[in-house]
Amino acid sequence: YETLPNLGITLTIPKKFNTVDDTGEFLWLRNHLMSGIAKTGSNNILVYALPLGDESKVSDNIVAVRDSIGKKFIPGTDPETMHMITEEAYTPFTFDVVIDGKKAYETRGKWEVKNDFMAGPFLNYTVVDKKNNRLIVFEGFTYAPSVNKRAFVFELEAIAKSMKIQ
């Protein structure tokens, strides 16, 4: 188990994930994929909290929130002009789910780096934590050119669903 004290949650995260960025409010973990053709790729986990606000608008704002986080924290090869965004050509799907007994939204779609040639699938869980008046966001995204990404996304989903909120 990995306890994230600043966020007040625990997740079951394999030891192969290393910290890229941890501001206390925002955590980015990465696992460099070492096998076969995917050795240039990576599996990534982002975890952060946001104020709850209007609960009826949570699912409508998921893409805008992830795009603002991408702009702030996930740069491309040129940080001035490149950052992670939700791919505009492919509308993400959002479903109602339950994580740790709490209402949550699962969003699946594709990410890309604006003005660059990087893209892949993402999986976002936005959990309504009423007790603490906030949203907990877990996002997993995969970059693995030329290989099937199903197993990588499945691993990220399993990690997300291990979430326990204090």
N, C-alpha and C positions, 0 to 999 in steps of 0.2 A: 504494500500500500504506500501511496505517496500522499502525505498530508500537506495541504496547501494552507498554512495557518493564516496568511493574509486574506485569503478568500473564504476561510471557514469551511472547506470541503476536503474530502478524501477521494482519491481515484486509484484504481489498480493500474499502474503504469509499468510496463516492462523496463528493466534497467538499461536496455539498449538506447532509450531516449535520453538525449542530453539537452541541457538548458542552452537556448540561444539568447533569450532576453527574459529578465524577471525584474519588473519595476516595483513589485509588491502588489500592484493592482492589475498587472497584465503579465501573463506567463506564456512563453513560446518554447516548446520542446520539439526536438527534431531527432529522427532516427535515419541516419544515412543508410540506404539500402545497398548491401554489399554483394548480393548474389546475382550472377548471370548478367544479362543485358541491362538490368536496372541499376547498375552500380553508380550511375550518375544521379540517381533519383533520391527522393527522401519522403518520409512520412512525417507530418507535422501536426502538432497539437497546440491550439491556442485556448487559454482559459482566462476569462475576465468577468467582472461584475459591473452592472449598470444600475442606476436608480430605477425603480419600478415605473413610475409615471402612470399614464392612462393604460390600464390593462387591456382595454378593448382594441388598442392600436399596436400591441406587441407584435403580432404576426405580420402586420402590414409594414413594419419598420425593420424587419430582419435584414433585408438586402441593403438598405441605407446604412444601418449600423455596421454591417460587415465591411461595406465599402469605406466607411470613415475609419474603421480600425485598420484596414489594409493600407490606407493612405498614410496613417500616422505611424504604423509599426512594421509593415512588410514591404520594404523597398525592392525595386528591381536592380539591374546592373548599374543603371544611372538613377540614383535616388532623387535627383531633381525632377525627372520627367517620367519615371516608372514606379509603379506600385501595384499591389494586388487589388483587383476589382472582381465583381461578379460578372461573368461573361454576359454581354448584352444580347447575344443572338439566341440564348437558351434560357427560358424562364424557369427559375428554380421551383420545385414542388415543395409545399409545406403541409405537414400532417400534424394532427393533435396526438401527442403521446404522453406517457407518464414516466417520470424519472424520479426515483427515490420517493414515490408516493405523491409527487407534486405535478401539477399541470405543466406541460412543456410543449414546445413546438420543434418538430424535426424538419429541417430543410435540407434538401439535396439538390445539388446543381453543379455547375462548372465555374471554376475561377480562372482568371488569366492575369497576366501582368500587362498593364496598360503600356502600349508602345514597345512591347517586347514579344518574343516568341516562346512564352512559357504558359502552360495551362494544365488543367487536370480537374478531377472531381473533388468536391468538398461535401462535408457532412456537418451540419450545424444543429446543436441542441440548445435552445433558449428555454431555461427553466424559470418558472415564476416562483420566487422564494418570498411569499407574503410575510412570513414571520420576520424576515430581515428587511422587508420593503425594498427588494432589489430583484434584478434578473441575473442569473448566472449563465454565462454563455460558454459552451464547450464547442470548439470547432476543430475538425480534423480535415486536413487536405493533403493530397498526394501529388507528387511530381515524379513521374516515372515514364519517360518517353519510350515509346515503342513496345511497352509490355502491358499485359492485362493487369488492371489495377484492383480487381474485385477483392482479392485477399487482403490488400492493404487497407481498403475502405472498411472491410469487415472487421479488421483489427481495431481500427479507430472507433467503430460503432461499439464494439465490446468494451473498450476503455471508457467511452462516454457513459454507457449504461451501468458502469460500476460506481458512478458518482453517488456519494453520500454527503448531504448538507447538514452542518451542525446547527 
